[in-house]
Amino acid sequence: MSEESLQSLVSSTAKLGWLDSQRSTTSERLNVYLDGFEDAFGEHDKVRIVTKPDTEGAYMNIADDDGIVTMGSAIHMNIKNPFYNSDQDVASVKLKLVADVQFRLTNKYLMKGNVVNMESSVQSFTPYFRTQTNQMVMKTQMALISPYFSEYLNTLGDAGIELPLP
């Protein structure tokens, strides 16, 4: 598969929302990363985090024939207000991810992938409540958050993308 075909396939699936992810965590865990979260919103067992890729500026590079593709993209992570299952953001983080992904094609024409290596950095951080956490603090905490994004990408890769082949 060519770089252009792969780029088009991933871009189309992202625009259709197939690469969006939603997870929950506790307010206690969030409070570790976002100082003052529980002061502002109280204790909650479930706080939703919605993750979406940003296809603008995304790229892929197939360097050789070992099935590993270097991919880069921005990821938007929106932490939702825990009251009444609200869709209102209480904080947003934009991350830049660069990952080496090994792709494979199943006999049912599903393209699956697994992250081999990944680097991430904070591009922006915007809280919508009073907190001591700022973009610089978020950058230092990336090592703790990074496994979440590897898991996110591997979950997408395990599900696979069905290729439109006869």
Buried (B, 14 or more C-beta within 10 A) or exposed (E): EEEEEBBEBBBEBBEEEEBEBEBEBBBEEBBEBBBBBBEBBEEBEEBBBBBBBBBEEBEBEBEEEEBBBBBBBBBBBBBBBBEEEEEEBBBBBBBBBBBBBBBEBEEEEEBBBBBBEBEBEBBEBEBEEEBEBEBEBBEEBBEEBBEBBBEBBBEBBEEBBEBEEE
